[in-house]
Amino acid sequence: QVQLVESGGGLVQPGGSLRLSCVVSGSIFSVYRMGWFRQAPGKQRELVARITDDGWTTYAGSVKGRFTISRDSAKYTVYLQMNSLKPEDTAVYYCHAYSALTRTDYWGQGTQVTVSS
């Protein structure tokens, strides 16, 4: 059984910081990339950031320069450091992993991030 477990969400004021963590457990093979998506009420889920097994990173334009994604491939762990948070960053953040071997997507349960004064 494969499980992605996120942590680190919470309530912060505008301009504050949070670090999200995601740990993959279970029988997962050949993880090609891991990343973070987010979904606000009434909106579509969108890519926030992702990183491949060879270190390539991708960021949404709205978070570039404020968020940083990093990984520990040996431990199947991904992090998202979020700085200078804005109210529009408020959403449920989902960890994602993709296995190139099985061509399978895996999702975490989501963690709430709320940016409000």
N, C-alpha and C positions, 0 to 999 in steps of 0.2 A: 504494500500500500504506500502510495506517495502522498506526502503532505507538505504543504508550504505554510509556515507559521510566521505571521507578521507581528511586530511589536513596535512600540515607540510613539504611537499616535497620542493625541490629546488636544487640550485647549491652550492656545497661546495668543498673545496680543500681536497686532501688526508690528512687523519689524523683528519679531522673535525668531527662534530657531527650534528645530526638532530634528532628530535622527531616527529614521525608520530602519528596522532590521527585518530580514526574512531568511529563515533557515529551512532548507529542504531536507526532509527525512524520507526514508523508505528506499525502495528499489528503483531508482531512477538512473538511467544510463545516457552517456554522451550528451550532456547538457551543452547546447550550442550557445544559447544566450539567456540572460535573465534581465528582468526589468520591472518597472513600476508603471501602473496605470492608475487613473483616478476617475471617479464618477460623482458628479454633484447631482442633487435632486432635479429631475426633469431634463437632464442633459445626457448625452451619449458618453460612454466610457472613452477616455482618450489616453494616448501614450504620454507619459511624463518623461521617462528616461529608460534607456536599456544599454546593456553592455554585452559584447560577444565574448567567446572564449579566447579570442586573440587580442582583446583589449579595446576594440572599437566601441565608441560611445555615441549615443544619439540622445538629444534633448529636445523637448518641445520648446518652441521659440519663447513662450511665455515664462519659462523657468530657467533658460540658459543664462549662466552667470550668477544665479542664485542657488541652484541645486547642484549637487555633485553625487554621481553614482559610483560605487566601488564594489569590488567583489573579492571573495575568497573561494576560488574554484575547487580547491581540495576539500573544503568543508561545505560546498554548495550553498554559500551564503552571499547575500547581496545587501548593500546598505544604500540609503538615500539620505544624504545630509541636506537639510533644507534651511537656508538662511534668508533673511529679509522677507519673511513671510507676509503675504498680502491676504485680505479677506477673500479674494477670488481664488485663492488656493484651497479654500474650504471644500472638502470632498471626502469620500471614502477612498482610500488608497489600497490598491490590490497588487500583491506581488505576483509575478508571472515567470514561468520557466518554460523553455522549449527544448525538447529532446530531438536532435537530428536523427538519431538512430531509429526511433520509433515514430517520428513525425507526430509527436503528441504535445499538446499544450497543457500546462498545469497552472492552477490558480489558487491563491490563498483566500482566506475568508474575508479579508479586508480589515482595515483599521481606520478609525475616524480621525480626521484632522480638521480642527475648527480654529479659524483665525478670526478673532473678534475682540473688540475692546469692551 
